Amino acid sequence: MEPWRIIATSLFGVGGLVMVLVAMAQVRDRKHSQRSDVVKTGLIGLVIVAVITLGIALWLPSVVAWALVAATAMVVFFITMVD
């Protein structure tokens, strides 16, 4: 495996996990939300992140992979810094 794939996969994985945790926290903070809603959100988010991470690791071209990493970094920065 090429080194850029390992780095891009790792960066996207970390950013994806942060986004899943933020999504779970937003669902938890909603009124009338159940614990099962939070768990469903987490599972769906983890599946999506896992599929995209696998795509980056195995077959996506470098431009697409790095675009996904950059977009994830921008979203994580925006979500965590906006208050």
MDTraj code that builds the backbone (N, CA, C; nanometers):
import mdtraj as md
import numpy as np

residues = "MET GLU PRO TRP ARG ILE ILE ALA THR SER LEU PHE GLY VAL GLY GLY LEU VAL MET VAL LEU VAL ALA MET ALA GLN VAL ARG ASP ARG LYS HIS SER GLN ARG SER ASP VAL VAL LYS THR GLY LEU ILE GLY LEU VAL ILE VAL ALA VAL ILE THR LEU GLY ILE ALA LEU TRP LEU PRO SER VAL VAL ALA TRP ALA LEU VAL ALA ALA THR ALA MET VAL VAL PHE PHE ILE THR MET VAL ASP".split()
xyz = np.array([
    [0.0850, -0.1171, 0.0000],
    [0.0000, 0.0000, 0.0000],
    [0.0896, 0.1234, 0.0000],
    [0.0481, 0.2206, -0.0779],
    [0.1256, 0.3439, -0.0882],
    [0.1171, 0.4242, 0.0425],
    [0.2240, 0.4963, 0.0750],
    [0.2224, 0.5757, 0.1990],
    [0.1125, 0.6815, 0.2019],
    [0.0813, 0.7432, 0.0871],
    [-0.0215, 0.8467, 0.0880],
    [-0.1572, 0.7871, 0.1219],
    [-0.1828, 0.6629, 0.0836],
    [-0.3096, 0.5979, 0.1177],
    [-0.3212, 0.5738, 0.2682],
    [-0.2109, 0.5334, 0.3288],
    [-0.2116, 0.5099, 0.4735],
    [-0.2389, 0.6397, 0.5481],
    [-0.1729, 0.7467, 0.5062],
    [-0.1907, 0.8767, 0.5728],
    [-0.3320, 0.9292, 0.5510],
    [-0.3806, 0.9246, 0.4278],
    [-0.5152, 0.9748, 0.3989],
    [-0.6211, 0.8931, 0.4713],
    [-0.6024, 0.7612, 0.4756],
    [-0.6977, 0.6757, 0.5458],
    [-0.7007, 0.7079, 0.6942],
    [-0.5851, 0.7256, 0.7533],
    [-0.5774, 0.7574, 0.8964],
    [-0.6417, 0.8915, 0.9275],
    [-0.6098, 0.9922, 0.8472],
    [-0.6664, 1.1248, 0.8713],
    [-0.8177, 1.1250, 0.8547],
    [-0.8670, 1.0574, 0.7498],
    [-1.0116, 1.0527, 0.7311],
    [-1.0782, 0.9740, 0.8431],
    [-1.0160, 0.8658, 0.8869],
    [-1.0735, 0.7858, 0.9942],
    [-1.0896, 0.8655, 1.1229],
    [-0.9872, 0.9402, 1.1591],
    [-0.9938, 1.0223, 1.2808],
    [-1.1003, 1.1315, 1.2662],
    [-1.0995, 1.2004, 1.1528],
    [-1.1999, 1.3053, 1.1309],
    [-1.3404, 1.2485, 1.1250],
    [-1.3546, 1.1317, 1.0645],
    [-1.4858, 1.0680, 1.0576],
    [-1.5377, 1.0293, 1.1944],
    [-1.4499, 0.9790, 1.2795],
    [-1.4924, 0.9434, 1.4148],
    [-1.5362, 1.0664, 1.4937],
    [-1.4654, 1.1756, 1.4762],
    [-1.5051, 1.3004, 1.5433],
    [-1.6434, 1.3449, 1.4942],
    [-1.6663, 1.3340, 1.3634],
    [-1.7966, 1.3741, 1.3094],
    [-1.9075, 1.2832, 1.3601],
    [-1.8815, 1.1548, 1.3748],
    [-1.9817, 1.0623, 1.4282],
    [-2.0138, 1.0987, 1.5730],
    [-1.9121, 1.1279, 1.6514],
    [-1.9361, 1.1657, 1.7908],
    [-2.0156, 1.2954, 1.8018],
    [-1.9860, 1.3909, 1.7158],
    [-2.0603, 1.5173, 1.7165],
    [-2.2063, 1.4929, 1.6765],
    [-2.2276, 1.4087, 1.5766],
    [-2.3646, 1.3770, 1.5346],
    [-2.4415, 1.3080, 1.6476],
    [-2.3758, 1.2175, 1.7182],
    [-2.4410, 1.1499, 1.8299],
    [-2.4755, 1.2489, 1.9412],
    [-2.3868, 1.3434, 1.9671],
    [-2.4132, 1.4446, 2.0699],
    [-2.5292, 1.5345, 2.0297],
    [-2.5381, 1.5688, 1.9015],
    [-2.6493, 1.6524, 1.8564],
    [-2.7823, 1.5790, 1.8686],
    [-2.7834, 1.4497, 1.8380],
    [-2.9060, 1.3715, 1.8530],
    [-2.9428, 1.3614, 2.0007],
    [-2.8437, 1.3414, 2.0870],
    [-2.8696, 1.3314, 2.2300],
    [-2.9301, 1.4604, 2.2855],
    [-2.8860, 1.5755, 2.2333],
    [-2.9336, 1.7038, 2.2841],
    [-3.0729, 1.7410, 2.2345],
    [-3.1222, 1.6717, 2.1324],
    [-3.2562, 1.6989, 2.0827],
    [-3.3610, 1.6611, 2.1858],
    [-3.4682, 1.7376, 2.1899],
    [-3.5773, 1.7043, 2.2812],
    [-3.6473, 1.5781, 2.2329],
    [-3.6939, 1.4999, 2.3274],
    [-3.7687, 1.3767, 2.3015],
    [-3.6863, 1.2733, 2.2260],
    [-3.5554, 1.2765, 2.2379],
    [-3.4741, 1.1741, 2.1716],
    [-3.4528, 1.0580, 2.2681],
    [-3.4492, 0.9399, 2.2134],
    [-3.4315, 0.8180, 2.2908],
    [-3.2856, 0.7738, 2.2809],
    [-3.2468, 0.6868, 2.3708],
    [-3.1119, 0.6311, 2.3659],
    [-3.0915, 0.5515, 2.2369],
    [-3.1975, 0.4868, 2.1905],
    [-3.1864, 0.4083, 2.0668],
    [-3.1600, 0.4982, 1.9462],
    [-3.2112, 0.6205, 1.9487],
    [-3.1837, 0.7150, 1.8398],
    [-3.0353, 0.7485, 1.8336],
    [-2.9746, 0.7669, 1.9496],
    [-2.8322, 0.7984, 1.9554],
    [-2.7499, 0.6798, 1.9055],
    [-2.7892, 0.5600, 1.9464],
    [-2.7165, 0.4396, 1.9034],
    [-2.7307, 0.4198, 1.7526],
    [-2.8523, 0.4388, 1.6988],
    [-2.8727, 0.4253, 1.5544],
    [-2.7890, 0.5257, 1.4769],
    [-2.7845, 0.6479, 1.5255],
    [-2.7031, 0.7505, 1.4600],
    [-2.5559, 0.7112, 1.4599],
    [-2.5087, 0.6615, 1.5725],
    [-2.3692, 0.6189, 1.5806],
    [-2.3375, 0.5035, 1.4873],
    [-2.4258, 0.4057, 1.4814],
    [-2.4019, 0.2906, 1.3943],
    [-2.4046, 0.3287, 1.2468],
    [-2.5015, 0.4092, 1.2086],
    [-2.5101, 0.4538, 1.0692],
    [-2.3865, 0.5358, 1.0327],
    [-2.3471, 0.6256, 1.1204],
    [-2.2285, 0.7077, 1.0950],
    [-2.1025, 0.6236, 1.0848],
    [-2.0877, 0.5259, 1.1730],
    [-1.9687, 0.4408, 1.1680],
    [-1.9636, 0.3565, 1.0416],
    [-2.0791, 0.3087, 0.9955],
    [-2.0820, 0.2311, 0.8710],
    [-2.0413, 0.3190, 0.7531],
    [-2.0939, 0.4403, 0.7473],
    [-2.0596, 0.5316, 0.6380],
    [-1.9106, 0.5647, 0.6407],
    [-1.8579, 0.5956, 0.7594],
    [-1.7153, 0.6261, 0.7709],
    [-1.6306, 0.5048, 0.7333],
    [-1.6730, 0.3860, 0.7730],
    [-1.5973, 0.2652, 0.7409],
    [-1.5941, 0.2392, 0.5907],
    [-1.7068, 0.2592, 0.5234],
    [-1.7117, 0.2365, 0.3788],
    [-1.6221, 0.3360, 0.3049],
    [-1.6297, 0.4624, 0.3428],
    [-1.5468, 0.5637, 0.2767],
    [-1.3992, 0.5410, 0.3083],
    [-1.3689, 0.5033, 0.4323],
    [-1.2308, 0.4749, 0.4700],
    [-1.1764, 0.3568, 0.3903],
    [-1.2564, 0.2543, 0.3734],
    [-1.2157, 0.1395, 0.2924],
    [-1.1935, 0.1808, 0.1476],
    [-1.2797, 0.2683, 0.0967],
    [-1.2615, 0.3194, -0.0392],
    [-1.1318, 0.3966, -0.0550],
    [-1.1006, 0.4796, 0.0431],
    [-0.9750, 0.5550, 0.0380],
    [-0.8559, 0.4592, 0.0436],
    [-0.8656, 0.3587, 0.1271],
    [-0.7534, 0.2659, 0.1439],
    [-0.7310, 0.1776, 0.0219],
    [-0.8359, 0.1492, -0.0546],
    [-0.8213, 0.0484, -0.1596],
    [-0.8314, 0.0990, -0.3026],
    [-0.9298, 0.1822, -0.3349],
    [-0.9473, 0.2072, -0.4780],
    [-0.9751, 0.3513, -0.5193],
    [-1.0015, 0.4432, -0.4321],
    [-1.0268, 0.5806, -0.4760],
    [-0.8987, 0.6462, -0.5257],
    [-0.9088, 0.7283, -0.6304],
    [-0.7890, 0.7999, -0.6779],
    [-0.7418, 0.9020, -0.5742],
    [-0.6185, 0.9413, -0.5865],
    [-0.5593, 1.0295, -0.4857],
    [-0.6301, 1.1633, -0.4746],
    [-0.6735, 1.2187, -0.5862],
    [-0.7409, 1.3490, -0.5832],
    [-0.8703, 1.3399, -0.5036],
    [-0.9469, 1.2354, -0.5260],
    [-1.0734, 1.2168, -0.4548],
    [-1.0475, 1.1895, -0.3066],
    [-0.9488, 1.1059, -0.2794],
    [-0.9173, 1.0724, -0.1404],
    [-0.8763, 1.1963, -0.0614],
    [-0.7867, 1.2759, -0.1179],
    [-0.7422, 1.3949, -0.0466],
    [-0.8516, 1.5010, -0.0395],
    [-0.9404, 1.5051, -0.1382],
    [-1.0546, 1.5972, -0.1311],
    [-1.1460, 1.5585, -0.0160],
    [-1.1687, 1.4289, 0.0029],
    [-1.2504, 1.3836, 0.1161],
    [-1.1840, 1.4161, 0.2494],
    [-1.0530, 1.4000, 0.2567],
    [-0.9804, 1.4327, 0.3792],
    [-0.9895, 1.5826, 0.4080],
    [-0.9718, 1.6641, 0.3057],
    [-0.9794, 1.8098, 0.3240],
    [-1.1197, 1.8529, 0.3643],
    [-1.2214, 1.7965, 0.2995],
    [-1.3600, 1.8311, 0.3341],
    [-1.3913, 1.7902, 0.4778],
    [-1.3444, 1.6734, 0.5180],
    [-1.3666, 1.6277, 0.6552],
    [-1.2978, 1.7202, 0.7548],
    [-1.1760, 1.7601, 0.7238],
    [-1.1039, 1.8511, 0.8133],
    [-1.1760, 1.9848, 0.8267],
    [-1.2274, 2.0367, 0.7152],
    [-1.3002, 2.1641, 0.7215],
    [-1.4285, 2.1515, 0.8019],
    [-1.5015, 2.0421, 0.7828],
    [-1.6261, 2.0227, 0.8566],
    [-1.5989, 2.0066, 1.0057],
    [-1.4981, 1.9291, 1.0409],
    [-1.4643, 1.9106, 1.1825],
    [-1.4217, 2.0430, 1.2435],
    [-1.3397, 2.1199, 1.1731],
    [-1.2977, 2.2503, 1.2242],
    [-1.4172, 2.3422, 1.2434],
    [-1.5064, 2.3461, 1.1450],
    [-1.6233, 2.4344, 1.1531],
    [-1.7156, 2.3933, 1.2661],
    [-1.7426, 2.2646, 1.2790],
    [-1.8362, 2.2168, 1.3813],
    [-1.7807, 2.2388, 1.5210],
    [-1.6516, 2.2153, 1.5389],
    [-1.5943, 2.2275, 1.6731],
    [-1.5653, 2.3719, 1.7140],
    [-1.5466, 2.4612, 1.6176],
    [-1.5129, 2.5985, 1.6523],
    [-1.6335, 2.6919, 1.6612],
    [-1.7426, 2.6566, 1.5941],
    [-1.8602, 2.7415, 1.5970],
    [-1.9354, 2.7166, 1.7262],
    [-1.9703, 2.8229, 1.7921],
    [-2.0429, 2.8078, 1.9183],
    [-2.1571, 2.9051, 1.9260],
])
top = md.Topology()
chain = top.add_chain()
for i, resn in enumerate(residues, 1):
    res = top.add_residue(resn, chain, resSeq=i)
    for name in ("N", "CA", "C"):
        top.add_atom(name, md.element.get_by_symbol(name[0]), res)
traj = md.Trajectory(xyz[None], top)
